Amino acid sequence: MINPETYSTARRQSKPGILLIYLSSLYKLFRMFWALGAYLLISGPSKTTLVYAGFGLLVIGVVSFFYSYLYYRKFVFYVDYERKEFVLEKGIFSTENTTIPFDKIQQVYFKRSLLQRLIKVYSLVIDTAGSNQKEVEIKAISGKDANRLAKILLKAKSEKPDALQGEGDLEKQEENNEVFWTHKVGFLRLLKIGISTNYLRGLSLIFAFVMTVYNRINTYFKEQIEDVEVYFNQFSGVLQSIGFLTVLFVLLLLLSISITIIEVFVKYYGLKIQQNKDKIEVEMGLKTNTKVSLQPRRLQLMRIKTNPVQERFDLYEAQLSLSSSENDLQKNKIKIPGLEKEVVKKIKYFLYPGSTESSFSNTFRPNKLLLFRKMSLVMLPVLVFLTLWYFTAFITLPLWAVLVLSGLYIIVAGSIQILAFKARKLIVTEKFLQKKTGFWNKTEETLELYKIQSVSVKQPIWYHRKNLINVVFHTAGGDLRFYAVTKEILPSINYVLYKAEATSKNWM
């Protein structure tokens, strides 16, 4: 049974929190003094020095334990229903008091490191509006207390706090917490994500590393390299052959894919999504396990991303931008990869129940001037390449090879820009704004009109003759931008502003 005055009196963390605080303190001390300890061991200390060092470590360990116990005793938290705020007090020598009004609470979620999972405790994190940092983190709380406290605080955000003090209300909420559906991302799907994700970033990092090592060797061992130059030239034809370069590229590509796969497993291992009546819960992570509750009122912007390879595997990634501080929009962006198309539809239907129903829709596409600008940027590498070939000895290729390489690049890069331009469009419906972009990495962004805070319209000087404008729709979770569109969009912008002002719904 839940006490009617749940968390209204000062509460401490779970007792295993003493161990967590103690080990965290020792780890911090180790990071500060490990170099000194390594120096003592390498320098060959005497037995007397080792005895004193061991005694010092023992003293530090005992002092750290008492410090951890006192910190545990002084760390208390409670819910002040009268003042409508959550209160946390901590500190041994000086007390730090943090209060968070209910209406400032933006998100409550859970985290667990490997040690926290071992001792069966959770970190409960409370994010607030208008802050770059986490306002409160309770690092050692039991799973039962974490779930109940999170429900109280999230309920306090959306309802009158008087309703929180009733025993039956919270009890009923726990009993009716029916799970409608659950989606788990297993080992095979994580492997597919790693294979089909943007591993070119890893390839570029590996290439940069190899080039850096080569430059270092070339700088410090130039004389040695010159001594073996004759021997090296005997094999230069083989080393510069297409076969060798192909093998090298494949090896680097496989290495970058392996790095991406490992990164995916560390971030998203154990990914589980489940929906009940009023929220979707997302849990993921190997090194640090995170559990977040998503509610429709907090969602500001939703992105669905995929590419042809992932589409073939039925893999989609949802990126959810939640309401957050203007100065730190990244911390409240949640990525959920490995989703099937049907699961994406379920999430979208829950978060945007009326997104498929509309009495009208207007579609806008960018002007061809945007394509011209993109094509101009594509041509710059060709101009640099031709300049280096003509004016310097850096590139020693025959004319026909230069023309073939330049032509192939123009055809491929130009075709990609044309296809990407054709895929770009902005759709305004009765309740939603939707932007679609991407030829290879396809992205669909959706936001509700009433959550738009403001609209910026800009016209660069080179747009004047074409009567074009750039439009930016601002929300508490990020911006949606659409460039080089005609002024025919202005009536739709007025409609968007009207819907944002006329609604009585809260935007977060």
N, C-alpha and C positions, 0 to 999 in steps of 0.2 A: 504493500500500500504506500502511496505517496503522501507525505505530510502536506497539509494545506499551506504551510509556510515554507515550502521547499526552497532552500538556498537563501532564505531571508536572514539567516544568522551566519556568522563568519564560519567558513569551511576551509579546511586545509587540503592539500593534495594527497594522493594515495601514499601510504607508507613506503612502498617501493621507490617513491620519488626521492627518498634520502639517498638510496644507492645511485640513482640517476644523477643527482646533484653532485655526489661525491666523485663519481667516475668522470663527470664532465669537468670538475675542478682539477682533478689529476691530469686529465688530457690537456687542459689549458697550460698547466705548469710544465708538462712535458714539451709542449710546442715552444715554450719560452726558453727552456734551459737544456734542450736535447743536445745542442751544439757544445755546451760546456761539458756535459757528461761524456760526449764522444771524445772530446779533447783529453779529458782525464784518463779515459781508458787507453787511448792511443799513446799517451805520453809515458806509459808504464809506471803507474803510481805505486808507492810503497804500501805495505800492509797497514801501516798506521793511517795513511790517507784513505785507504779503502774502508777502514773501520769508522773513521770520522764521517766519511761520505755516507756509509750505510746508516749510521746513527742519525745523520741529518735527514736522510730520506724517511726514516721511521718517524722522526719528529714532524716532518712536513705532512706525512700521511695521517698522523693522529690529529694535528691541528686542522687539516683539511676536513677530516671527518666531523669534528666538533663544529667547524664552520658550516658544513653542509647540514648538520642537524639543526643548528640555530636558524639558518636560512629557511629550512623547511618549516620550522615553528612560526617564523615571522611572516611567511607567505600565506595570506588568507584572501578569500574572495567571497562575495555575497551579492545578492540581488536586492536593491532598495526599491521596493514597490511604490512607496510614497513619493520618492523623488524621481521615479521612473528612470533608473539608471543601474548599470552594473558597476561594481566597485571592486578594485583589487589593491591590496596593500602589501608591500614587501620592503625588505631592507633590514640590516642588523644594526649598523651604527647610525644610519639616518633612514627614516621611513619615507618611502615613495608611495604616494597615493594616486591612483589612476581611476577616474570615473568616466564612464561612457554612457551618455543618454541613449535611451532605447531608439530614438528616431535617427541617431547617427550610425547605428549598426548596419553594415552593408552585407557582411557575410560571416558565417560561422562554419569552420570546417576543421577536419581532423588530420593530423600527421603522425606517422610512426617511423622512427629509425629502426635499425636492426636491434639495437639494445632495448628500445622501448617495446618492441614486439616480444623480445625474450622475457622481459619482466612483466609483460601484459599490462601496459599503460598506454595512454594516448596523449598527444599534444593537442590541446584545443586552442585554435587561433581565431581571434575576433578582429575583422577588418572594419574600418570605419571610413566615413566620407571625409575628404579633405585632408588625407594624411599619406605621406610617402612610405611610412613604416607601419609594421603591425603594432597596433595599440596594445594588445594583450595577448600573451601566449602562456597558457598553463601547461607545463611540460610533463606533468605526471598525474593524470586523472584516469580513473577506471573507465572502461567502456560504457558501463551502465550510467555513471554520472555524466560522462561526456555527452551521451545521446540525450539525456533528460535536460541538461543545462542548455544544450544547443536548441532543443525544441522550445524551451521557455524563452530564450533570447530572440529566436526567429519569430515566435508568436507575438512577442512584445513589439517587434518591429511593425507588424501588420495589424495588430488588434489592440484594444484597450487593455492595459496591464491589470485591471481589476479582474479580468477573466482568467488571468494566470493563477490566481490564488486559490481557485476552487479545485478540490481534490478530484472530483468526478470528471471534470473537463479534460485534464491531462491524462487521466486513467482511460477515458473513453477514446482519446486520440491515439493512445498506444494500442488499444485493442483493435481499432479500426484501421490500423496501418497495413492494409492489405497490399500485397505486391501484385501489380497487374501484369508485368512482364519483366524478364531478366535476360540480359545479353552478356555473354562472356567471350573475351577474345583469348583464344587458346594459343598454344605454341606454334602451330602451323600458320595461323593468321599473322602472328607477330613476325614470323620468318618471311612471309609474303610482303609485309609492310617494309621490312628492312631491305628486301631485294628491290622493291619498286619505288622506294623513297628517293629523294634528291641526294644521291651519293656522289654527284659531281663536286659537291662542296668538299667532301672528304678527299676526292681525287686531287683537287686543287691544293689542299693543304699538304698532301703527301708530296706533290710535285714541288711546291715551294720549299719543303723541308729538304728534298733531295738536292735542289739547286743551291740552297744555303750551305749544305755540307760540301758540295762540290766547290763552291766559291772559297770556303774556308781552306780546304785542302790546296786549292790552286794558289792561295795567297801565302800560306805558311810553308808549303813544300814545292815551291816553284822550281828550285834548282834540281830537286830529286826527279821531278816530272820531266825536266829537260834532259836529264841523263838517260831516261828510259824512252825518250821520244822515238828513237830509231826502232826499238822493239815494238812500241805501240803502233807505229805506222804500218808495220807488217800485217796487223790485224784491223787496220782502220776501215778497210773495205767491208769486212764482215760486220763490224760494229755499227757502221752507218747504213747497213742494208735495211730494206723494208721489213724483212723477216724479224730482225733483231728488235727494231722499233715496235713492231706489232706485238711481239712477245712481252716486251717491257710494258707496253700500254695495258695489255691484258692482265699482267701481274699486278700493276698498280690499281687497276680497276677492281680486281678481286679483293685486294687489300682494303680499298675504300669501302666496298660493299660489306666486307666483314666488320669494319669499324662501325658502319651505320647500323648493322644488325645488332651488334653489342649495345650500342647506344639506345636503340629501340627497346631492347629487352630490359635494360636498366630503368628506363623511364616508364614503360607501360606494362611491365610484367604483372599478371594478375588483374588486368583491366576488367572491371565488371560494372555494368550499368543496370539499374533497376528502377522502375517507376511505380509509385503508389498514387494515392488520390491527389496530393497537392505538391509533389516534388519528384525530381529525378535525382538519384544518388549515383555518383561516379567515384569509383575507387580504383587506384592504380599505383604502381611503383614498386621496385625491388629494393633499392638502397633506402629510399624514403617513401614510405607508403602514405598516400594522401587520399582522403575521403571528403568529397564536396557535395553539398546539396544544392540543386539548381531549381529555382522557382521562376515561373514566367515573368513575374513583376520585376525581377532583377536583370533579366536578359535585355541587353541594349542592341546588340548586333550579332547576327548568326552568319557564319561562312561555311559553305560546304565545298570541299576541294577534292579533286581527283585528277588523274591523268589516264591516257589510253591503256597503259599497262595495268594500273590499279583498277580501272574499270573492267578490264578483262578478268581480274581476280575478284571482282565485286567488292572492292575496297573503297571506302569513302572516309574522309576526315572532316569532322565537325569542329569548328573553332567558334567558341562562344565568348563574346565580350560582355562582361558584367559591369554594372555601374561601379565606378571607382573614382579616385582622385584624379584631377586633371593632370597632375604632375607625374603620375605613375600609372599609366593605363595598362602596362604590360603585365603587372602582377595579377590582374583579374581577367586574364585571357586563358581560357581552358581549352586544350586540344584533346580531342577524343578520336584517335585513329582506328582503323580496322573495322569500320562499321559496314554492315550490309545495307543495300539500298532500302530494304524494307524497314530496317531499324532506323535509318535516317528519316523515313516517312513518319514513323512513330514519334520520334523526338520532335520533329517539326510540328506534327499535329498537336502534341502536348504543349509545346512552347508557343506556337502560333496556331491556335485552333481554327481561325477563319482565313488562313492564308490562301486556300484554294477557292474561296467563294468571293466573288466581286461582281458588282453590277457594271463596271467599266474598267478599262485599262488603257493607258497611253504609253506607247513605246518610242523612245528617243535613241538615235544613233549619232556618233560623233561625225563631224565634218571631215572631208578628205584631206583638209589641211593638217590634221593630226597625223594621218598616214604619211603625208609628205615630210613632216618633221621626223617621224620615226625612221623613214627611209634615208633621210639625210644623215642621221646618226649612224645608221648601218654602213654608210659609205665611208665614214671617217677611217676605219681600220684599213680599207683598201687604199685610200689616199696615202696613209702613213707607210703602208707596205711598198707602194710604187715609188714613193719619195726615197725611202731607204735603198731600194734597189737601184734607182737611177743615179743618186748623188753620192752614195757611199759604197764601200766594198763589203759591207756587212752581209749582204745577201748576194751570193754568187750563183744565180740560176739563169738559164737561158731565157730569152724573151718569150718563147712559146710556153715554157713552164709557168712564168709569171702570169701570162694572160689566162692560161687554163685555171690556175689556182684562184685568181681574182674573179674569173667568170663563175666558177663553181660557188665561191663564197657569196657572190651577189645573188645568184639564183636561189640558193638555199635560204640565206638570211632574208632576202626580199620576200620570198614565198611565205616564210613564217610570219613576217610583219603584216602581210596582206590578209592571211587567214586569221591572225589575232585581231586585226582591225574589224573584220567582218563579224567576229564573235562578240564584240563589245556592244552592249546595249543597256539602257536604263528603262525600267518599267515602273510606272506609277499606277497603283490601283486605288480602290476606295479606302483601304486601311493600311496598305503596305507599300514599301519602296523596295525594289529589287534591282540589283546590278549583276550582270553576267559578263565575265571576261575570260580570256585565255584560249589559246589554240591547243597547247599541250597541257599545261597546268590549268585546268578548268576551275573557275571559282564562281560561286553563286552567293551573293550577299543579300540578306533580307533584314529589314528593320520595320518596326511599327511606326506609323506616322506620328502618333501622339507622344512618342518618346524622343522625337527630334527637338533639340533645345534651340537651335538657331540654324540659319542658312546663310552661307557666304557666297556672293556672286562677284567674280572678278573678270575684268576684260583687259588682257595684255595689249600693248600697242599694236602688235602684229595681227590681232584679231579684229581690229576696227573695220577694215574694209569688208571682211566677210560677215560682220555683225555676229561674231561668236562670243561665247562666254565660258568660263570655268565655274562649276558649281560644287560647293562642299556642304554636305549635310552633317551637322555636329550633334553627337550624342554623348552621354556620360561614359560610354564604353569605347569611344573612338569615332573616327570620321569616315564618311562614305563620299568619295570624290568621283566626279565625272567631268571630263575635259572636252573642250572644242565642240560644244553643242550650240545650236542656233537659239535665238531669243524666243523661238516658239515654245520653249519650255517654261517661260515666265508665268503663264496662267496656272500651270501645274505646280510651280513653286508657291504661288499664292494659295492654292488649294492645300498644299502641305502645311503651310504656316497656319492656315485657318483650322485645320484638323488638330494641330498641336495646341492651339490656343483654346479651342472650343471644348475640348474634352475635360471631363471632371476626374479622369483617372490619374493616379500618381505615376510619374514616369520612372520611379524606382522604389 
